[in-house]
């Protein structure tokens, strides 16, 4: 089961969009019904978690907590991804693309960490490939499925 949680007072995005994104990634990597949670949080919460788990006392854009284990209930627990929406909003403004695209990029980045990818060339190549295939909004996917290549907007992180 994929669960999307927002701990924000006001959502500035469509949560169902991220469930669809994660379902596509799960299918792409041929994962069999993993338990996965994506949580949208504020800077204070992600800073606290970053300080407690990574010993870095600052807000960050995304944290991943991989489990990768089958529990006694028979379910496969992949892990949790937490994204700071305020940090993502600042990054999107700096880069010049929509907030939802930045959130998609961060969800992909966090998902790859759950699979064991680390910050190296392999991670960057895989992330670029997944961004191209799965991020950028519904219009891009619709154009791709219709056989058209949409014009690229903005720049990748």
Contact map, one row per residue, 1 for C-alpha under 8 A:
1110000000000000000000000000000011110000000000000000000000000000000000000000000000000000000000000000000000000000000000000000000000000000000000000000000000000
1111000000000000001001100000000001111100000000000000000000000000000000000000000000000000000000000000000000000000000000000000000000000000000000000000000000000
1111100000000000001000000000000000111100000000000000000000000000000000000000000000000000000000000000000000000000000000000000000000000000000000000000000000000
0111110000000011011000000000000000001111000000000000000000000000000000000000000000000000000000000000000000000000000000000000000000000000000000000000000000000
0011111000000000000000000000000000001111000000000000000000000000000000000000000000000000000000000000000000000000000000000000000000000000000000000000000000000
0001111100100000000000000000000000000011100000000000000000000000000000000000000000000000000000000000000000000000000000000000000000000000000000000000000000000
0000111110000000000000000000000000000011110000000000000000000000000000000000000000000000000000000000000000000000000000000000000000000000000000000000000000000
0000011111100000000000000000000000000001110000000000000000000000000000000000000000000000000000000000000000000000000000000000000000000000000000000000000000000
0000001111100000000000000000000000000000000000000000000000000000000000000000000000000000000000000000000000000000000000000000000000000000000000000000000000000
0000000111110000000000000000000000000000000000000000000000000000000000000000000000000000000000000000000000000000000000000000000000000000000000000000000000000
0000010111111100000000000000000000000000000000000000000000000000000000000000000000000000000000000000000000000000000000000000000000000000000000000000000000000
0000000001111100000000000000000000000000000000000000000000000000000000000000000000000000000000000000000000000000000000000000000000000000000000000000000000000
0000000000111110000000000000000000000000000000000000000000000000000000000000000000000000000000000011000000000000000000000000000000000000000000000000000000000
0000000000111111110000000000000000000000000000000000000000000000000000000000000000000000000000000000000000000000000000000000000000000000000000000000000000000
0001000000001111111000000000000000000000000000000000000000000000000000000000000000000000000000000000000000000000000000000000000000000000000000000000000000000
0001000000000111111100000000000000000000000000000000000000000000000000000000000000000000000000000000000000000000000000000000000000000000000000000000000000000
0000000000000111111110000000000000000000000000000000000000000000000000000000000000000000000000000000000000000000000000000000000000000000000000000000000000000
0001000000000111111111000000000000000000000000000000000000000000000000000000000000000000000000000000000100100000000000000000000000000000000000000000000000000
0111000000000011111111100000000000000000000000000000000000000000000000000000000000000000000000000000000000000000000000000000000000000000000000000000000000000
0000000000000001111111110000000000000000000000000000000000000000000000000000000000000000000000000000000000000000000000000000000000000000000000000000000000000
0000000000000000111111111000000000000000000000000000000000000000000000000000000000000000000000000000000100000000000000000000000000000110000000000000000000000
0100000000000000011111111100000000000000000000000000000000000000000000000000000000000000000000000000000000110010000000000000000000000000000000000000000000000
0100000000000000001111111110000000000000000000000000000000000000000000000000000000000000000000000000000000000000000000000000000000000000000000000000000000000
0000000000000000000111111111000000000000000000000000000000000000000000000000000000000000000000000000000000000000000000000000000000000100000000000000000000000
0000000000000000000011111111100000000000000000000000000000000000000000000000000000000000000000000000000000000000000000000000000000000100000000000000000000000
0000000000000000000001111111111101000000000000000000000000000000000000000000000000000000000000000000000000000000000000000000000000000000000000000000000000000
0000000000000000000000111111111000000000000000000000000000000000000000000000000000000000000000000000000000000000000000000000000000000000000000000000000000000
0000000000000000000000011111111000000000000000000000000000000000000000000000000000000000000000000000000000000000000000000000000000000000000000000000000000000
0000000000000000000000001111111000000000000000000000000000000000000000000000000000000000000000000000000000000000000000000000000000000000000000000000000000000
0000000000000000000000000111111100000000000000000000000000000000000000000000000000000000000000000000000000000000000000000000000000000000000000000000000000000
0000000000000000000000000111111111000000000000000000000000000000000000000000000000000000000000000000000000000000000000000000000000000000000000000000000000000
0000000000000000000000000100011111000000000000000000000000000000000000000001000000000000000000000000000000000000000000000000000000000000000000000000000000000
1000000000000000000000000000001111100000000000000000000000000000000000000011000000000000000000000000000000000000000000000000000000000000000000000000000000000
1100000000000000000000000100001111110000000000000000000000000000000000000011110000000000000000000000000000000000000000000000000000000000000000000000000000000
1110000000000000000000000000000011111000000000000000000000000000000000000011111000000000000000000000000000000000000000000000000000000000000000000000000000000
1110000000000000000000000000000001111100000000000000000000000000000000000000111100000000000000000000000000000000000000000000000000000000000000000000000000000
0111100000000000000000000000000000111110000000000000000000000000000000000000001110000000000000000000000000000000000000000000000000000000000000000000000000000
0111100000000000000000000000000000011111000000000000000000000000000000000000000111100000000000000000000000100000000000000000000000000000000000000000000000000
0001111000000000000000000000000000001111100000000000000000000000000000000000000111100000000000000000000000000000000000000000000000000000000000000000000000000
0001111100000000000000000000000000000111110000000000000000000000000000000000000001111000000000000000000000000000000000000000000000000000000000000000000000000
0000011100000000000000000000000000000011111011000000000000000000000000000000000001111000000000000000000000000000000000000000000000000000000000000000000000000
0000001100000000000000000000000000000001111111000000000000000000000000000000000000011100000000000000000000000000000000000000000000000000000000000000000000000
0000000000000000000000000000000000000000111111100000000000110000000000000000000000011110000000000000000000000000000000000000000000000000000000000000000000000
0000000000000000000000000000000000000000011111110000000000100000000000000000000000000000000000000000000000000000000000000000000000000000000000000000000000000
0000000000000000000000000000000000000000111111111000000000000000000000000000000000000000000000000000000000000000000000000000000000000000000000000000000000000
0000000000000000000000000000000000000000111111111100000000111110000000000000000001110000000000000000000000000000000000000000000000000000000000000000000000000
0000000000000000000000000000000000000000001111111110000111110000000000000000000000000000000000000000000000000000000000000000000000000000000000000000000000000
0000000000000000000000000000000000000000000111111111000011100000000000000000000000000000000000000000000000000000000000000000000000000000000000000000000000000
0000000000000000000000000000000000000000000011111111110000000000000000000000000000000000000000000000000000000000000000000000000000000000000000000000000000000
0000000000000000000000000000000000000000000001111111111111110010000000000000000000000000000000000000000000000000000000000000000000000000000000000000000000000
0000000000000000000000000000000000000000000000111111111111000000000000000000000000000000000000000000000000000000000000000000000000000000000000000000000000000
0000000000000000000000000000000000000000000000011111111100000000000000000000000000000000000000000000000000000000000000000000000000000000000000000000000000000
0000000000000000000000000000000000000000000000001111111000000000000000000000000000000000000000000000000000000000000000000000000000000000000000000000000000000
0000000000000000000000000000000000000000000000001111111100000000000000000000000000000000000000000000000000000000000000000000000000000000000000000000000000000
0000000000000000000000000000000000000000000000000111111110000000000000000000000000000000000000000000000000000000000000000000000000000000000000000000000000000
0000000000000000000000000000000000000000000000100111011111000000000000000000000000000000000000000000000000000000000000000000000000000000000000000000000000000
0000000000000000000000000000000000000000000000110110001111100000000000000000000000000000000000000000000000000000000000000000000000000000000000000000000000000
0000000000000000000000000000000000000000000000110110000111110000000000000000000000000000000000000000000000000000000000000000000000000000000000000000000000000
0000000000000000000000000000000000000000001101110100000011111000000000000000000000010010000000000000000000000000000000000000000000000000000000000000000000000
0000000000000000000000000000000000000000001001100100000001111110000000000000000000010010000000000000000000000000000000000000000000000000000000000000000000000
0000000000000000000000000000000000000000000001000000000000111110000000000000000000111011000000000000000001000000000000000000000000000000000000000000000000000
0000000000000000000000000000000000000000000001000000000000011111000000000000000011110000000000000000000001101100000000000000000000000000000000000000000000000
0000000000000000000000000000000000000000000001000100000000011111100000000000000011100000000000000000000000000100000000000000000000000000000000000000000000000
0000000000000000000000000000000000000000000000000000000000000111110000000000001111000000000000000000000000000110110000000000000000000000000000000000000000000
0000000000000000000000000000000000000000000000000000000000000011111000000000001110000000000000000000000000000000010000000000000000000000000000000000000000000
0000000000000000000000000000000000000000000000000000000000000001111100000000011100000000000000000000000000000000111100000000000000000000000000000000000000000
0000000000000000000000000000000000000000000000000000000000000000111110000000111000000000000000000000000000000000010000000000000000000000000000000000000000000
0000000000000000000000000000000000000000000000000000000000000000011111000001111000000000000000000000000000000000011000000000000000000000000000000000000000000
0000000000000000000000000000000000000000000000000000000000000000001111100001110000000000000000000000000000000000000000000000000000000000000000000000000000000
0000000000000000000000000000000000000000000000000000000000000000000111111111100000000000000000000000000000000000000000000000000000000000000000000000000000000
0000000000000000000000000000000000000000000000000000000000000000000011111111100000000000000000000000000000000000000000000000000000000000000000000000000000000
0000000000000000000000000000000000000000000000000000000000000000000001111110000000000000000000000000000000000000000000000000000000000000000000000000000000000
0000000000000000000000000000000000000000000000000000000000000000000001111110000000000000000000000000000000000000000000000000000000000000000000000000000000000
0000000000000000000000000000000000000000000000000000000000000000000001111111000000000000000000000000000000000000000000000000000000000000000000000000000000000
0000000000000000000000000000000011100000000000000000000000000000000001111111100000000000000000000000000000000000000000000000000000000000000000000000000000000
0000000000000000000000000000000111100000000000000000000000000000000111100111110000000000000000000000000000000000000000000000000000000000000000000000000000000
0000000000000000000000000000000001110000000000000000000000000000001111100011111000000000000000000000000000000000000000000000000000000000000000000000000000000
0000000000000000000000000000000001110000000000000000000000000000011110000001111100000000000000000000000000000000011000000000000000000000000000000000000000000
0000000000000000000000000000000000111000000000000000000000000001111100000000111110000000000000000000000000000000010000000000000000000000000000000000000000000
0000000000000000000000000000000000011110000000000000000000000001110000000000011111000000000000000000000000000000010000000000000000000000000000000000000000000
0000000000000000000000000000000000001110000000000000000000000111100000000000001111100000000000000000000000100110000000000000000000000000000000000000000000000
0000000000000000000000000000000000000111100001000000000000000111000000000000000111110000000000000000000000000100000000000000000000000000000000000000000000000
0000000000000000000000000000000000000111100001000000000000001110000000000000000011111001000000000000001001100000000000000000000000000000000000000000000000000
0000000000000000000000000000000000000001111001000000000000111100000000000000000001111111000000000000000000000000000000000000000000000000000000000000000000000
0000000000000000000000000000000000000001111000000000000000001000000000000000000000111111100000000000001000000000000000000000000000000000000000000000000000000
0000000000000000000000000000000000000000011000000000000000000000000000000000000000011111110000000000000000000000000000000000000000000000000000000000000000000
0000000000000000000000000000000000000000001000000000000000111000000000000000000000011111111000000000000000000000000000000000000000000000000000000000000000000
0000000000000000000000000000000000000000000000000000000000001000000000000000000000111111111100000010011000000000000000000000000000000000000000000000000000000
0000000000000000000000000000000000000000000000000000000000000000000000000000000000001111111110000010010000000000000000000000000000000000000000000000000000000
0000000000000000000000000000000000000000000000000000000000000000000000000000000000000111111111000000000000000000000000000000000000000000000000000000000000000
0000000000000000000000000000000000000000000000000000000000000000000000000000000000000011111111100000010000000000000000000000000000000000000000000000000000000
0000000000000000000000000000000000000000000000000000000000000000000000000000000000000001111111111110110000000000000000000000000000000000000000000000000000000
0000000000000000000000000000000000000000000000000000000000000000000000000000000000000000111111111110000000000000000000000000000000000000000000000000000000000
0000000000000000000000000000000000000000000000000000000000000000000000000000000000000000011111110000000000000000000000000000000000000000000000000000000000000
0000000000000000000000000000000000000000000000000000000000000000000000000000000000000000001111111000000000000000000000000000000000000000000000000000000001111
0000000000000000000000000000000000000000000000000000000000000000000000000000000000000000000111111100000000000000000000000000000000000000000000000000000001100
0000000000000000000000000000000000000000000000000000000000000000000000000000000000000000000110111110110000000000000000000000000000000000000000000000000011100
0000000000000000000000000000000000000000000000000000000000000000000000000000000000000000000110011111110000000000000000000000000000000000000000000000000000000
0000000000001000000000000000000000000000000000000000000000000000000000000000000000000001100110001111111000000000000000000000000000000000000000000000000000000
0000000000001000000000000000000000000000000000000000000000000000000000000000000000000000000000000111111100000000000000000000000000000000100000000000000000000
0000000000000000000000000000000000000000000000000000000000000000000000000000000000000000000100001111111110000000000000000000000000000011100000000000000000000
0000000000000000000000000000000000000000000000000000000000000000000000000000000000000001101100001111111111000000000000000000000000000000000000000000000000000
0000000000000000000000000000000000000000000000000000000000000000000000000000000000101001000000000011111111100000000000000000000000000000000000000000000000000
0000000000000000010010000000000000000000000000000000000000000000000000000000000000000000000000000001111111110000000000000000000000000011000000000000000000000
0000000000000000000000000000000000000000000000000000000000000000000000000000000000000000000000000000111111111000000000000000000000100010000000000000000000000
0000000000000000000000000000000000000000000000000000000000001100000000000000000000100000000000000000011111111100000000000000000000000000000000000000000000000
0000000000000000010001000000000000000100000000000000000000000100000000000000000010100000000000000000001111111110000000000000000000000000000000000000000000000
0000000000000000000001000000000000000000000000000000000000000000000000000000000000000000000000000000000111111111000000000000001001100000000000000000000000000
0000000000000000000000000000000000000000000000000000000000000100000000000000000000000000000000000000000011111111100000000000001000000000000000000000000000000
0000000000000000000000000000000000000000000000000000000000000111000000000000000011000000000000000000000001111111110000000000000000000000000000000000000000000
0000000000000000000001000000000000000000000000000000000000000001000000000000000010000000000000000000000000111111111000000000000000000000000000000000000000000
0000000000000000000000000000000000000000000000000000000000000000000000000000000000000000000000000000000000011111111110000010001000000000000000000000000000000
0000000000000000000000000000000000000000000000000000000000000001010000000000000000000000000000000000000000001111111111000000000000000000000000000000000000000
0000000000000000000000000000000000000000000000000000000000000001111100000000011100000000000000000000000000000111111110000000000000000000000000000000000000000
0000000000000000000000000000000000000000000000000000000000000000010100000000010000000000000000000000000000000011111110000000000000000000000000000000000000000
0000000000000000000000000000000000000000000000000000000000000000010000000000000000000000000000000000000000000001111111000000000000000000000000000000000000000
0000000000000000000000000000000000000000000000000000000000000000000000000000000000000000000000000000000000000001111111100110000000000000000000000000000000000
0000000000000000000000000000000000000000000000000000000000000000000000000000000000000000000000000000000000000000100111110010000000000000000000000000000000000
0000000000000000000000000000000000000000000000000000000000000000000000000000000000000000000000000000000000000000000011111111000000000000000000000000000000000
0000000000000000000000000000000000000000000000000000000000000000000000000000000000000000000000000000000000000000000001111111000000000000000000000000000000000
0000000000000000000000000000000000000000000000000000000000000000000000000000000000000000000000000000000000000000000000111111100000000000000000000000000000000
0000000000000000000000000000000000000000000000000000000000000000000000000000000000000000000000000000000000000000000010111111110000000000000000000000000000000
0000000000000000000000000000000000000000000000000000000000000000000000000000000000000000000000000000000000000001000011111111111000000000000000000000000000000
0000000000000000000000000000000000000000000000000000000000000000000000000000000000000000000000000000000000000000000000111111111100000000000000000000000000000
0000000000000000000000000000000000000000000000000000000000000000000000000000000000000000000000000000000000000000000000001111111110000000000000000000000000000
0000000000000000000000000000000000000000000000000000000000000000000000000000000000000000000000000000000000000000000000000111111111000000000000000000000000000
0000000000000000000000000000000000000000000000000000000000000000000000000000000000000000000000000000000000011001000000000011111111100000000000000000000000000
0000000000000000000000000000000000000000000000000000000000000000000000000000000000000000000000000000000000000000000000000001111111110000000000000000000000000
0000000000000000000000000000000000000000000000000000000000000000000000000000000000000000000000000000000000000000000000000000111111111000000000000000000000000
0000000000000000000000000000000000000000000000000000000000000000000000000000000000000000000000000000000000010000000000000000011111111110000000000000000000000
0000000000000000000000000000000000000000000000000000000000000000000000000000000000000000000000000000000010010000000000000000001111111111000000000000000000000
0000000000000000000000000000000000000000000000000000000000000000000000000000000000000000000000000000000000000000000000000000000111111111000000000000000000000
0000000000000000000000000000000000000000000000000000000000000000000000000000000000000000000000000000000000000000000000000000000011111110000000000000000000000
0000000000000000000010011000000000000000000000000000000000000000000000000000000000000000000000000000000000000000000000000000000001111111000010000000000000000
0000000000000000000010000000000000000000000000000000000000000000000000000000000000000000000000000000100110000000000000000000000001111111100000000000000000000
0000000000000000000000000000000000000000000000000000000000000000000000000000000000000000000000000000100100000000000000000000000000110111111100000000000000000
0000000000000000000000000000000000000000000000000000000000000000000000000000000000000000000000000001100000000000000000000000000000000011111110000000000000000
0000000000000000000000000000000000000000000000000000000000000000000000000000000000000000000000000000000000000000000000000000000000000001111111000000000000000
0000000000000000000000000000000000000000000000000000000000000000000000000000000000000000000000000000000000000000000000000000000000000001111111100000000000000
0000000000000000000000000000000000000000000000000000000000000000000000000000000000000000000000000000000000000000000000000000000000000001111111110000110000000
0000000000000000000000000000000000000000000000000000000000000000000000000000000000000000000000000000000000000000000000000000000000000100111111111000000000000
0000000000000000000000000000000000000000000000000000000000000000000000000000000000000000000000000000000000000000000000000000000000000000011111111100000000000
0000000000000000000000000000000000000000000000000000000000000000000000000000000000000000000000000000000000000000000000000000000000000000001111111111110000000
0000000000000000000000000000000000000000000000000000000000000000000000000000000000000000000000000000000000000000000000000000000000000000000111111111110000000
0000000000000000000000000000000000000000000000000000000000000000000000000000000000000000000000000000000000000000000000000000000000000000000011111111000000000
0000000000000000000000000000000000000000000000000000000000000000000000000000000000000000000000000000000000000000000000000000000000000000000001111111000000000
0000000000000000000000000000000000000000000000000000000000000000000000000000000000000000000000000000000000000000000000000000000000000000000000111111100000000
0000000000000000000000000000000000000000000000000000000000000000000000000000000000000000000000000000000000000000000000000000000000000000000000111111110000000
0000000000000000000000000000000000000000000000000000000000000000000000000000000000000000000000000000000000000000000000000000000000000000000100110011111000000
0000000000000000000000000000000000000000000000000000000000000000000000000000000000000000000000000000000000000000000000000000000000000000000100110001111100000
0000000000000000000000000000000000000000000000000000000000000000000000000000000000000000000000000000000000000000000000000000000000000000000000000000111110000
0000000000000000000000000000000000000000000000000000000000000000000000000000000000000000000000000000000000000000000000000000000000000000000000000000011111000
0000000000000000000000000000000000000000000000000000000000000000000000000000000000000000000000001000000000000000000000000000000000000000000000000000001111100
0000000000000000000000000000000000000000000000000000000000000000000000000000000000000000000000111000000000000000000000000000000000000000000000000000000111110
0000000000000000000000000000000000000000000000000000000000000000000000000000000000000000000000111000000000000000000000000000000000000000000000000000000011111
0000000000000000000000000000000000000000000000000000000000000000000000000000000000000000000000100000000000000000000000000000000000000000000000000000000001111
0000000000000000000000000000000000000000000000000000000000000000000000000000000000000000000000100000000000000000000000000000000000000000000000000000000000111
